[in-house]
Amino acid sequence: MTDEMNEVPEPVIRIRFDVAYDGTDFSGWAVQPTRRTVQGELESALARVLRLPAVSLTCAGRTDAGVHARGQVAQADVPAGTWEREGERVLRRLAGVLPPDVRVSAARPAPPGFDARFSPLFRRYLYRVSDAPYGVDPLLRRDVLWHKNPLDADRMNEAARLLRGEHDFAAFCKKREGATTIRELLRLEWERVDDHLLHGTIQADAFCHNMVRALVGALLAVGDGRRGVDWPARVLGAGVREPAVHVVGPQGLSLEEVRYPADAELAARASATRRVRELPCAGHSA
């Protein structure tokens, strides 16, 4: 028997990372050959500061190109000895090596049963939309979407109420082979925060591909009077992708929060989510 066969694998520890980024100059979260991505930047930086050959991250919800995040959550399993030696210095070291458009605000051992992708109770997004006739304030151009026609938030909220709850959102999602489009939309509401700026809050257990941006596109068409208040609900009920639903640009969209249950319930939540919905990307946003 060789020495290699007698070696005991080093134990690993799961680390939770809280992440924020300006998505403008990224080709989304997920690693892509020849493209700059959030995952790629973070994995490279973590491998460097932890002095490891490689680090593999799993996130709560992959965001598309141009989509921002304040509340992204990711995890990595790293050797326990490495974390014991280097963990206290990780945040400061990451601040020194990461580019300025991505930050890690917390890094800590995750509780037992934690799964960044499958344990969440919900993901909450915010869409910022300006209907100013002159366009978006230049200082806000990276995170506010411009809509050229005036919007009626009351009409948008009336339409949004008809979409909340558990439905098959196939009409608002880009279909992926083997992935369900059934989601529970927990919150969808609009607030006018000043004369020309609206905030849309979209919260669900998870999102399928393009779901948020398609829902917003449908509600903007209601808000400016091009469609009736009941139109998005009729599209939803049809159950097929509607070409008339415009998938709006990503620059107004930000992942604000990922909420997890109490530590004792993490494993059960992850197990239940896997049984109901095994997705290539649970929580894909845009």
N, C-alpha and C positions, 0 to 999 in steps of 0.2 A: 504494500500500500504506500503510495507516494505521500510526500509531505503536503502537496496540494490537496489531496483527498482528505487529509486530516484537518485542514483549515476550517475554522468556524466562521461563517459570514459575520461581518461586523453588524451589530444592530443599527437600525435606522430610526430616525425620528421625523414625524411629519411637521413641517413648519407652515404656518399661515402667514401670508403676506397681504397687507392692505395697500392697494395701488391706485394711483391717480395719473392721468395722462391727457395731454392735448393731442387728439387723434388726427389733426390736420395733415401732418406729414408722414403718417403711418399708413401702410396698406392693411390696416386692421390689426387684430390681436394675433392671429395664428401665424406661425412660422410659414414663410413661403420662399422658395428658392429665388435668389437675386432681388428680393424685395425687402424693404425695411419694415419690420413689424414690432409691436410692443413685446410679444413673447420672445422674439429673437434678441432684442436689446436686453431684456431682463435676464434671460438665461445666460447670455454671454457675461453680463456684469456679475451675476451670482457665482458663476463658475470661477471668475477671477477673484472675487473677494473671499470666497470660501476655500480657494485653492483646490478645486476639484476639476477632474477632466471634463465633466459635463453636469448640468443641472436640468431636469425636466419639470416644467410647470404645467399644472392643470388649473384652469380658471373657472369662475362661477358662470360666466357668460361671454362667449367670444363676440367681440364687437367688430363691425365692418370698417372699411377704410373711411377715415374722416370722422368717425364717432368718438366722442370723448368719454372719460370716466373720472368720477371723484370717489366712487365707492367700489371699485373692482376688488375682488378677492381671488387669490391664487394660492396654490399649495405646492410644495416640493418635499419629497422624501430624501433626506440627506443622512450621511453617517452620523450617529449620535456623538461620537468622539469629536468629529469636525465641528458640530454645533457647540459642544461644550467649550472648545478652544476659541472659536471665532464668533459665536452668536452675539455677544455683547457689543461687538464692534461693527456688526453688519450694516446697520442703518447709516452710520457716519461714513463708512467705506463706500456704500452704494451711492450716497450723495456726491461723493467725489468722482465716481466713474460713470454714472448714468448721464445721458444727455438731459438738457434742461426741460424737455417736454414729457418726461416720465419720472415719477417719484414713488418711492416706497415709504409709507408713513409709519408702518408697524410691521414687525417680524417677530413671531413668537411661536413656541410649540403649540400645536393644536390639541384640543382635548380628544380623548378616545372617541372613535366613531365619526370624526369630522371628515366630510368630503365636500370640497369647495364646489363641486359641480352638482352633486345629487342631494346634499343636505339642506339647501336653502328652502325657506318657506315662501319667499317671493323675491323678485327683482323689481326695483323701482327706477324708472327712467324719467327724465325731464326733457321736454322739447321747448325751446325758446324760439318764438316766431315774432317777427316785426311786420306790421302792415303800414309802416310809415311811407308816405308817397315818395319820399326822397331816397328810400333804401335804408340800409343798416348803418348805424354809427360805425365809422371805420375802426374804432377801438374794440368793437364787439363783433367784427365780421367773421371771426373764427368760430364763434359759438352761438350765433343767431341766424336763423333762416329768414330770408326776406320773402314776403308774400305781397305781390304788387297791388292787390285789391283789398279794400277794407273788410274786416272780419267781424262777425257777430258772435261773441262768445256764448251768448244764451242759446242760440240755435245749435252751436257745436255741442254744448252740454246736453241739450235735449236729444240730439242724435246719439251722443256717447252713452247715455243711460240705456239705450236699447241694445247696446253691444256688451254690456257687463254680464258677468257670469261665466259658466262653463259652456263652451261651444266648440264646434269644429271650425277653426279659422282658416280652412283651406282657401277661401276666397281672398284672404289677405296674406298668404304665405307662398313662398317659393317652395314647391314640393320637392322633398328629398326622398329617394328610394328607401323604403323600410322605416320611415320616420312618421310618427303620428302628428297631426296638426290640431289635436284637441288640447285646448288650454283653458285655464280659469282666469278670466280677466277680472281682477279684484278692484281696480280703480282706473277710471278714465275720465278726466275732468280738466276744464280749462278755466284759467283766471287771467283777467286783464290786470297787469301790474302797473302799467302807466298808459299814457295816451296812445302809444303805438306798440307796446310790447305785451305779448301773451305768453303765459306759461302753461304747457300741457303736461299733466302728470299721468303716466301710464305704468300700472303696476299689475303684475301677474305672477303665477307660480313659476312660469318660464315663458319664453318666446320662441317662435319658429322664425325661420329666415325671412327677413323683410317685413315681418308682422308690424312692428312699431311704425316704420316709415310709411307703410301702406295704410294703416289705420289713420295716421295723421293726414295723409293725402286725401283720404275720403272725407274726413271731417273739415278740412280746409275748403273743399268743394261745397260743403253745406254752409260753412261760415260766410263765404262770399256770395252765396245765393245761386250758384250754378246748379246745385242739386237740392232736392227736398230733404227735409229732416229725416224721413224714413228711408232714404236711399241706402245708407250704409247697412242698415239692418236687413234690407231686401237683398243686398249683395251677399251678406253673411249667410242668409238663409238659402241662397242658391247653391252654396257649397263648392263652387268652382272659381278659379282665378278670373277676376273681372278685368279685362284690358282697360276699362275706363278709370280704374283706380290708379292714380298716379303715385308712384313711390317717390316721396320727396327726398331732397338732398340731406346728407348726413350731418352738416355742420351745426345744426341746432340741437343735436341729440347728445345727451350725456347719461351714462349709467351712474345714478346717484347713490344707490343703496342696495346691498344684498343682505337680507335678514335671515338669520339662522335661529333654530329653536334652542331651548335650554340644552346644556351640555349632555344631560342624561337622555335626551331625545334625539340626538344627532344620528346615531346609527340606525334607529328605527325609521327616521325620516328618509335617510338615504336608501334604505332597503325598499321602502314603500315606493319611492320615486322610480327606482330601477324597475320594479315590477310593472308599474303603470306605463312608463314611458322611457324606453331605452333609446336615446337619440344620439346621432353622430355628434351633435353639439347641443346639449341641453342648455337653454338660455341664450341661444344665438339671437342677437338683438335686432339688427337693422334691416 
